[in-house]
Each structure stands twice: as structure tokens, then as C-alpha cells.
Amino acid sequence: MSEVTRILQAIDEGDPHATEELLPLVYNELRRLAAQKLSHEKPGQTLQATALVHEAYLRLVGKKDPHWNSRGHFFAAAAEAMRRILIDQARKKRTIKAGGELRRIGLSRLDPETEAQDLDVLALNEALEKLEAEMPRKAALVKLRFFAGLTVQQAAMAIGISATTADADWTYAKCWLRVAMTASD
């Protein structure tokens, strides 16, 4: 049993000191995942990887009766927390108070091609919610791959499916989401 799994079990059993032991063990990996997620965000993102990790961690351990049955389950929950934080931030930025649909454009460098390639997190979330309603396993795989940064094999283990099935699901889900996101434009 890994040290992380042991601590997760202690948290599940109500050990108040276990949450203090968990962060140092998972911090670097969570920080790497957060940095990876933020690299997919549009330019001008004000949220830093460290802040994203801290916010996600607080949401995870601040829950009443947190329950994670494995390291993979914990990181899946962390990925979901990060996804929700990014969605909340994107929604907040679209409010009138935050500037609505206005975009900051640096005068020193304007590259329309790069802007077109930027991922719209809200559009992805909307498409992912539709995918989850129709095909929950494929949506879970996308969340683990995209938001947790897991490989196909790691995500397959976390979901409990074969790597071959996960690979096929991943290919299908990417195409499905691309079509869904294009249709919503």
C-alpha cells in the first residue's frame, strides 16, 4: 500500500492529522497537473498553478466526510475540483462586472492564429456535460485525461476498464467533443 493510500484511509477513518500529512506527499504532482491545466487556458489567465492547487486541495479536504478509496480516486477528485475552479473562474470573467466579452489584446504582439487555437473552457464544460449525460464512462475518461493529466493506461485503471477500451473511448470522446464544441459556435 502506498503512503498516499494509507493516509487517504486514515482521512476516511477520521484522523484529523492525516490531511496535514497528505499535502506534502501530493503537492508536487498536483502542482504539475495544475500547471498543465493552466497551459491550456487562454492568454491573460490570472490564476496561478499554486493558487489552483491550494483552492482544489481546500475543496477536497474541506468536504464533509471526504472518501477516496485509492490514490487514483483522489487524483480524479482533484482533477474534478480543478476543472470546477477553472469553470467558475471562466464564468466569473464573462460577467459584466469583470468585462464581459471584452478581451485584453497586447499591442506588442497580436497573433489571430494563436487566439483561434485557444480552448474555451466553458464550451468544453458544456460539451462534456452533454457527453456525460449520454456516455458517462467516456466523460470520466476525458476528465481524467484532460483535467488530471493521466495517461490512457492510468485513466483506464482508475475507471476499471482495459487500456484498449480506454484508447477507443478516448478517440471517440475527442471526436465527439470536437463536433459538439463546433456545433455550439
Backbone torsions as a table, in degrees:
resi	resn	phi	psi	omega
1	MET	NA	131.3	-179.8
2	SER	-72.6	160.5	179.5
3	GLU	-61.5	-39.2	179.7
4	VAL	-63.0	-44.9	179.7
5	THR	-63.0	-40.1	178.7
6	ARG	-61.1	-44.7	-179.3
7	ILE	-67.7	-38.5	177.5
8	LEU	-61.7	-38.4	176.8
9	GLN	-66.3	-39.0	177.8
10	ALA	-63.8	-38.6	177.2
11	ILE	-63.6	-43.3	180.0
12	ASP	-62.0	-32.9	179.3
13	GLU	-83.0	-2.3	174.7
14	GLY	94.9	12.7	178.5
15	ASP	-67.2	114.6	-175.8
16	PRO	-68.6	-21.3	-177.7
17	HIS	-91.6	-11.4	-176.3
18	ALA	-64.9	-36.4	-179.5
19	THR	-64.2	-31.1	177.4
20	GLU	-68.2	-32.1	179.7
21	GLU	-77.9	-26.2	-174.5
22	LEU	-70.8	-46.9	-173.8
23	LEU	-55.3	-48.3	179.8
24	PRO	-60.1	-29.7	-179.1
25	LEU	-76.1	-33.1	-174.6
26	VAL	-108.0	-5.9	-172.6
27	TYR	-57.4	-51.0	-176.3
28	ASN	-61.5	-40.8	179.5
29	GLU	-69.0	-40.9	177.0
30	LEU	-64.0	-39.0	179.1
31	ARG	-64.3	-40.9	178.2
32	ARG	-63.2	-44.4	178.6
33	LEU	-63.0	-41.6	180.0
34	ALA	-64.1	-43.8	178.8
35	ALA	-62.0	-39.4	178.7
36	GLN	-64.3	-43.4	180.0
37	LYS	-65.3	-41.4	-178.2
38	LEU	-70.0	-24.1	178.4
39	SER	-68.1	-19.7	178.4
40	HIS	-87.7	-6.4	-177.9
41	GLU	-79.1	161.3	178.0
42	LYS	-66.8	154.2	176.0
43	PRO	-58.7	150.7	-179.7
44	GLY	93.5	4.9	178.8
45	GLN	-61.5	127.6	-179.1
46	THR	-96.0	-14.9	-179.9
47	LEU	-79.1	129.4	179.2
48	GLN	-96.2	157.3	-178.2
49	ALA	-57.1	-42.6	-179.5
50	THR	-60.7	-44.9	179.6
51	ALA	-64.9	-38.8	178.7
52	LEU	-63.6	-43.6	178.0
53	VAL	-61.4	-47.0	-176.9
54	HIS	-64.1	-43.9	179.3
55	GLU	-63.6	-44.6	179.3
56	ALA	-63.2	-43.2	-179.4
57	TYR	-63.2	-42.5	178.4
58	LEU	-62.9	-39.2	177.4
59	ARG	-65.3	-37.3	-177.6
60	LEU	-71.0	-51.2	-175.6
61	VAL	-83.6	-15.1	178.4
62	GLY	-82.5	-8.9	179.1
63	LYS	-65.4	148.4	173.6
64	LYS	-75.6	128.0	-179.6
65	ASP	54.8	61.3	175.7
66	PRO	-65.8	142.1	-179.4
67	HIS	-140.3	114.1	175.6
68	TRP	-127.7	127.5	-176.1
69	ASN	-93.6	-4.3	177.6
70	SER	-163.6	171.0	176.8
71	ARG	-60.3	-43.8	179.5
72	GLY	-61.9	-40.2	178.7
73	HIS	-63.8	-41.1	178.7
74	PHE	-62.2	-46.8	-178.4
75	PHE	-69.2	-30.2	174.1
76	ALA	-65.5	-42.1	177.7
77	ALA	-65.5	-38.1	177.8
78	ALA	-64.9	-41.4	178.7
79	ALA	-63.1	-41.8	178.4
80	GLU	-64.6	-40.8	178.2
81	ALA	-63.4	-42.8	178.2
82	MET	-63.7	-41.4	179.0
83	ARG	-59.6	-46.2	-178.8
84	ARG	-65.0	-37.0	177.9
85	ILE	-64.8	-44.2	179.4
86	LEU	-64.6	-39.1	177.2
87	ILE	-64.4	-46.9	179.1
88	ASP	-58.3	-43.0	-179.3
89	GLN	-65.2	-42.6	179.3
90	ALA	-63.5	-40.7	178.2
91	ARG	-64.6	-42.2	-179.5
92	LYS	-62.9	-38.8	180.0
93	LYS	-66.7	-25.6	-178.6
94	ARG	-83.9	-5.2	179.0
95	THR	-70.3	156.0	-179.8
96	ILE	-59.8	-40.4	-178.8
97	LYS	-60.3	-34.9	-178.8
98	ALA	-90.5	4.7	177.8
99	GLY	110.3	-1.2	176.7
100	GLY	53.9	-125.7	-177.7
101	GLU	-88.1	3.3	178.9
102	LEU	-67.5	143.1	178.9
103	ARG	-123.3	141.6	176.0
104	ARG	-84.7	126.9	179.2
105	ILE	-121.8	121.9	176.8
106	GLY	-72.0	132.3	-178.2
107	LEU	-73.9	-22.6	-177.2
108	SER	-72.2	-29.2	-177.5
109	ARG	-148.4	117.9	179.5
110	LEU	-124.3	114.6	-176.4
111	ASP	-128.3	93.7	-176.7
112	PRO	-61.9	-30.2	-178.9
113	GLU	-64.9	-42.0	178.5
114	THR	-65.7	-40.6	-179.5
115	GLU	-61.9	-36.9	-179.1
116	ALA	-68.4	-26.1	-178.3
117	GLN	-84.6	-11.6	-177.9
118	ASP	-64.4	142.5	-177.8
119	LEU	-85.7	132.1	175.8
120	ASP	-90.7	105.1	-175.3
121	VAL	-61.8	-36.8	179.8
122	LEU	-67.8	-40.0	177.2
123	ALA	-64.9	-40.9	177.1
124	LEU	-62.2	-44.5	-179.6
125	ASN	-61.6	-43.5	179.5
126	GLU	-62.3	-45.0	178.8
127	ALA	-65.9	-39.2	-179.8
128	LEU	-65.8	-36.0	176.6
129	GLU	-65.2	-39.3	176.7
130	LYS	-66.1	-42.4	177.9
131	LEU	-61.9	-40.8	-179.5
132	GLU	-63.6	-35.6	178.8
133	ALA	-68.0	-34.7	-178.1
134	GLU	-91.2	-40.2	-175.1
135	MET	-141.0	81.3	-174.2
136	PRO	-59.0	-37.2	-178.8
137	ARG	-64.6	-42.9	179.7
138	LYS	-65.7	-39.0	178.1
139	ALA	-65.0	-40.8	177.8
140	ALA	-62.1	-39.3	178.8
141	LEU	-63.9	-43.4	179.0
142	VAL	-61.3	-44.6	-179.8
143	LYS	-60.3	-43.7	-179.8
144	LEU	-67.6	-39.9	-178.9
145	ARG	-73.2	-50.3	-172.9
146	PHE	-79.1	-45.4	-174.1
147	PHE	-92.7	-27.8	178.4
148	ALA	-98.9	-13.2	178.5
149	GLY	72.4	20.0	-179.7
150	LEU	-75.6	153.1	174.2
151	THR	-75.3	169.9	178.3
152	VAL	-59.2	-42.6	-179.2
153	GLN	-64.9	-43.6	179.6
154	GLN	-64.6	-43.1	179.1
155	ALA	-65.0	-39.4	178.0
156	ALA	-59.7	-44.2	178.7
157	MET	-63.0	-42.4	-178.0
158	ALA	-64.2	-36.1	-179.4
159	ILE	-84.5	-26.7	-179.4
160	GLY	91.0	35.5	176.6
161	ILE	-125.5	168.3	179.5
162	SER	-74.2	158.0	178.6
163	ALA	-64.2	-34.3	178.9
164	THR	-65.0	-44.8	177.7
165	THR	-64.3	-42.2	179.6
166	ALA	-63.1	-40.7	179.2
167	ASP	-62.4	-44.8	178.0
168	ALA	-64.7	-43.2	178.4
169	ASP	-61.8	-41.0	-179.0
170	TRP	-63.1	-45.6	179.4
171	THR	-61.9	-46.2	179.8
172	TYR	-62.9	-47.3	-176.1
173	ALA	-63.3	-40.1	178.4
174	LYS	-60.5	-45.4	179.2
175	CYS	-64.9	-44.6	-179.6
176	TRP	-59.0	-46.6	-178.9
177	LEU	-66.5	-39.7	178.7
178	ARG	-59.4	-45.7	179.0
179	VAL	-64.3	-46.5	-179.5
180	ALA	-61.5	-40.1	-179.0
181	MET	-73.0	-33.9	177.3
182	THR	-69.6	-39.2	-179.3
183	ALA	-66.0	-28.5	-177.5
184	SER	-82.9	-7.7	179.8
185	ASP	-71.9	NA	NA
